[in-house]
Amino acid sequence: MRILVTGASGWIGSASVKELITAGHHVLGMARNDDAAAKIKGLGAEVVRGSLDDAGSLRAAAAQAEGVVHLGYNHDFSQMGVAAQTDRAAIDAFADVLQGTGGPLLIASGTLGLAMGRVGTEQDMPGDGGHPRIANAGYTLGLSKRGIRTMVVRFSPTVHGAGGDHGFVAVLARIAREKGVSAFIGNGQNRWPAVHRLDAGKLVQLAVDKAPPGSVLHAVAEEGIATHDIAAALGQFMGLPVASVPAEQAQKHFDWLGMFYGADVPASSAQTRALLGWAPTQPTLLEDIAAGHYPGR
């Protein structure tokens, strides 16, 4: 199948591209600049030019494919509303092209905020009151009535691995290095899900090949790691003390990350594994920290 991938040069996208090609698909990777184009070409994919904020380029690229894996997104927290609107417009552009074909349209979402203080599952359908991107996931699932094989992959808040992760754990490591202490919030027993980027890429490929219309899938390899254990692993690797930060001081210590990191947000992928036969095989988050992939520099 010819599959268009947005975010193809990114952290999850590049892993997904390699898995799709290995499975026999012809991948068209969308690039907005020369650096992205070079990386996509190096992955073995065909380069198509386009931008998420240019609906015309998205339609033209999708018209060359039989399915779309939409992983590109602007994660600037100061522009959440604008980013979600751009994402919705992109989804509409892809749907216009894929309508009536039965082709796959996979979009990315997240498990963060799905359920608080209990294990979130694929059956949980949050309201639209949280992150504005959440509404786009529900909207996409509804597009199955237009003859599109829609699916939403909810990724763990931490997608880890060697070389290039700029997400939550990389920020934690940088803060620990700057402040001279590896910290957690409160008692550190709140849980944080994780998945290795290569396992996440494999799940994307399995979803494209096997998931039925309207599927909600969880890219979660570890249901919930205590944030105390994450801080301890970072502290051990960097030779730093490990300490608790009171909840009322979390934002001062962790900056924007303090809004999220004290939450207890475990998530399950049991239904995803049963549906697709997905079985994560890559190192755990704590193993990746111990291996030196998060030096805080």
Rosetta blueprint (number, residue, H / E / L):
1 M L
2 R E
3 I E
4 L E
5 V E
6 T E
7 G L
8 A L
9 S L
10 G L
11 W H
12 I H
13 G H
14 S H
15 A H
16 S H
17 V H
18 K H
19 E H
20 L H
21 I H
22 T H
23 A L
24 G L
25 H L
26 H E
27 V E
28 L E
29 G E
30 M E
31 A E
32 R L
33 N L
34 D H
35 D H
36 A H
37 A H
38 A H
39 K H
40 I H
41 K H
42 G H
43 L L
44 G L
45 A L
46 E E
47 V E
48 V E
49 R E
50 G L
51 S L
52 L L
53 D L
54 D L
55 A H
56 G H
57 S H
58 L H
59 R H
60 A H
61 A H
62 A H
63 A L
64 Q L
65 A L
66 E L
67 G E
68 V E
69 V E
70 H E
71 L L
72 G L
73 Y L
74 N L
75 H L
76 D L
77 F H
78 S H
79 Q H
80 M H
81 G H
82 V H
83 A H
84 A H
85 Q H
86 T H
87 D H
88 R H
89 A H
90 A H
91 I H
92 D H
93 A H
94 F H
95 A H
96 D H
97 V H
98 L H
99 Q L
100 G L
101 T L
102 G L
103 G L
104 P E
105 L E
106 L E
107 I E
108 A E
109 S E
110 G E
111 T L
112 L L
113 G L
114 L L
115 A L
116 M L
117 G L
118 R L
119 V L
120 G E
121 T L
122 E L
123 Q L
124 D L
125 M L
126 P L
127 G L
128 D L
129 G L
130 G L
131 H L
132 P L
133 R H
134 I H
135 A H
136 N H
137 A H
138 G H
139 Y H
140 T H
141 L H
142 G H
143 L H
144 S H
145 K H
146 R H
147 G L
148 I L
149 R E
150 T E
151 M E
152 V E
153 V E
154 R E
155 F E
156 S L
157 P L
158 T E
159 V E
160 H E
161 G L
162 A L
163 G L
164 G L
165 D L
166 H L
167 G L
168 F H
169 V H
170 A H
171 V H
172 L H
173 A H
174 R H
175 I H
176 A H
177 R H
178 E H
179 K H
180 G L
181 V L
182 S E
183 A E
184 F E
185 I E
186 G L
187 N L
188 G L
189 Q L
190 N L
191 R E
192 W E
193 P E
194 A E
195 V E
196 H E
197 R H
198 L H
199 D H
200 A H
201 G H
202 K H
203 L H
204 V H
205 Q H
206 L H
207 A H
208 V H
209 D H
210 K H
211 A L
212 P L
213 P L
214 G L
215 S E
216 V E
217 L E
218 H E
219 A E
220 V L
221 A L
222 E E
223 E E
224 G E
225 I E
226 A E
227 T H
228 H H
229 D H
230 I H
231 A H
232 A H
233 A H
234 L H
235 G H
236 Q H
237 F H
238 M H
239 G L
240 L L
241 P L
242 V E
243 A E
244 S E
245 V E
246 P L
247 A H
248 E H
249 Q H
250 A H
251 Q H
252 K H
253 H H
254 F H
255 D H
256 W H
257 L H
258 G H
259 M H
260 F L
261 Y L
262 G L
263 A L
264 D L
265 V L
266 P L
267 A E
268 S L
269 S L
270 A H
271 Q H
272 T H
273 R H
274 A H
275 L H
276 L H
277 G L
278 W L
279 A L
280 P L
281 T L
282 Q L
283 P L
284 T L
285 L H
286 L H
287 E H
288 D H
289 I H
290 A H
291 A L
292 G L
293 H L
294 Y L
295 P L
296 G L
297 R L
